[in-house]
């Protein structure tokens, strides 16, 4: 689950990257998997930052995980962030902190529409 990627999602991420959107990862992956994720092509090539709960010493949906991620990426306006997660509780926590959130349920078209609303 942690290292398998959906090629349709990667296509959306490539398009978002090409459009110049800054993207980061906030993951609850265990420490040993964070090292594996950090060397994947998609992580290295598409994401500006990757933050893992094991390194942050806090997990989503705890507010501190989001605060640390925002601080690490230099984002000072949470409402400008689209947080995408497959867990509704994580999305609710992000929304409570002022982030926009998308509960991702497996449809890459919905993800693309949220990330790239003005692209054909």
C-alpha positions as CSV (number, residue, x, y, z in Angstrom):
1,X,0.0,0.0,0.0
2,X,2.7,2.5,0.9
3,X,4.9,2.0,-2.1
4,X,2.4,1.1,-4.8
5,X,1.5,4.1,-7.0
6,X,-1.5,4.6,-9.2
7,X,-0.3,5.6,-12.7
8,X,-3.4,7.8,-13.2
9,X,-2.6,9.8,-10.1
10,X,1.0,10.1,-11.2
11,X,-0.2,11.5,-14.5
12,X,-2.2,14.2,-12.6
13,X,0.8,15.0,-10.4
14,X,3.0,15.3,-13.5
15,X,0.5,17.8,-15.0
16,X,0.4,19.8,-11.8
17,X,4.2,19.9,-11.6
18,X,4.4,21.1,-15.2
19,X,1.8,23.8,-14.4
20,X,4.2,25.0,-11.7
21,X,2.2,24.0,-8.6
22,X,4.3,23.5,-5.5
23,X,3.5,20.1,-4.0
24,X,4.5,18.4,-0.8
25,X,3.8,15.2,1.0
26,X,2.6,14.9,4.6
27,X,2.6,11.2,5.4
28,X,2.0,8.9,8.4
29,X,4.4,6.4,6.9
30,X,6.6,4.7,9.4
31,X,10.3,5.7,9.6
32,X,11.7,2.8,7.6
33,X,9.2,3.4,4.8
34,X,9.9,7.2,4.7
35,X,13.4,6.3,3.5
36,X,12.0,4.1,0.7
37,X,9.5,6.8,-0.3
38,X,12.2,9.5,-0.4
39,X,14.1,7.7,-3.2
40,X,11.1,7.0,-5.5
41,X,11.2,8.9,-8.8
42,X,7.8,10.5,-8.2
43,X,8.8,11.8,-4.8
44,X,12.2,13.1,-5.9
45,X,11.0,14.6,-9.2
46,X,7.5,15.9,-8.4
47,X,7.4,17.0,-4.8
48,X,9.0,20.0,-3.2
49,X,8.9,18.6,0.3
50,X,8.1,15.4,2.1
51,X,7.3,15.3,5.8
52,X,6.7,12.1,7.7
53,X,5.0,11.6,11.0
54,X,7.8,9.4,12.3
55,X,10.3,12.3,11.7
56,X,7.9,15.0,12.9
57,X,7.0,12.9,16.0
58,X,3.3,13.6,15.5
59,X,0.7,12.0,13.2
60,X,-2.2,13.3,11.2
61,X,-4.9,14.2,12.3
62,X,-3.1,15.9,15.2
63,X,-3.0,19.7,14.5
64,X,0.7,19.8,15.1
65,X,1.4,17.6,12.1
66,X,-0.2,20.2,9.8
67,X,1.4,23.1,11.6
68,X,4.9,21.6,11.2
69,X,4.2,20.8,7.6
70,X,3.1,24.4,6.9
71,X,6.1,25.8,8.7
72,X,8.5,23.5,6.9
73,X,7.2,24.5,3.5
74,X,7.1,28.2,4.4
75,X,3.3,28.5,3.7
76,X,1.8,31.2,5.9
77,X,-1.7,31.2,4.3
78,X,-3.3,27.8,5.0
79,X,-6.4,28.7,2.9
80,X,-4.1,28.6,-0.2
81,X,-3.3,24.9,0.4
82,X,-5.3,22.0,-1.0
83,X,-4.7,19.1,1.3
84,X,-5.5,15.8,-0.3
85,X,-5.9,12.6,1.8
86,X,-7.7,9.3,1.6
87,X,-8.8,9.5,5.2
88,X,-11.8,11.7,6.0
89,X,-10.6,12.4,9.6
90,X,-7.3,13.9,8.2
91,X,-9.3,16.1,5.8
92,X,-11.6,17.3,8.6
93,X,-8.6,18.2,10.7
94,X,-7.0,20.1,7.9
95,X,-10.2,22.0,7.2
96,X,-10.4,22.9,10.9
97,X,-7.0,24.5,10.6
98,X,-8.0,26.6,7.6
99,X,-6.7,24.4,4.8
100,X,-8.9,23.4,1.9
101,X,-9.3,19.7,1.7
102,X,-10.1,17.0,-0.8
103,X,-11.1,13.6,0.5
104,X,-9.6,11.4,-2.2
105,X,-11.6,8.3,-2.8
106,X,-9.8,6.9,-5.9
107,X,-11.1,9.1,-8.8
108,X,-8.1,10.8,-10.4
109,X,-10.5,13.0,-12.5
110,X,-11.7,14.6,-9.2
111,X,-8.1,15.1,-8.1
112,X,-7.2,16.7,-11.4
113,X,-10.2,19.0,-11.4
114,X,-9.3,20.2,-7.9
115,X,-5.6,20.7,-8.7
116,X,-5.9,22.1,-12.2
117,X,-9.4,23.6,-12.5
118,X,-8.4,25.9,-15.4
119,X,-6.6,23.4,-17.5
120,X,-8.4,21.6,-20.4
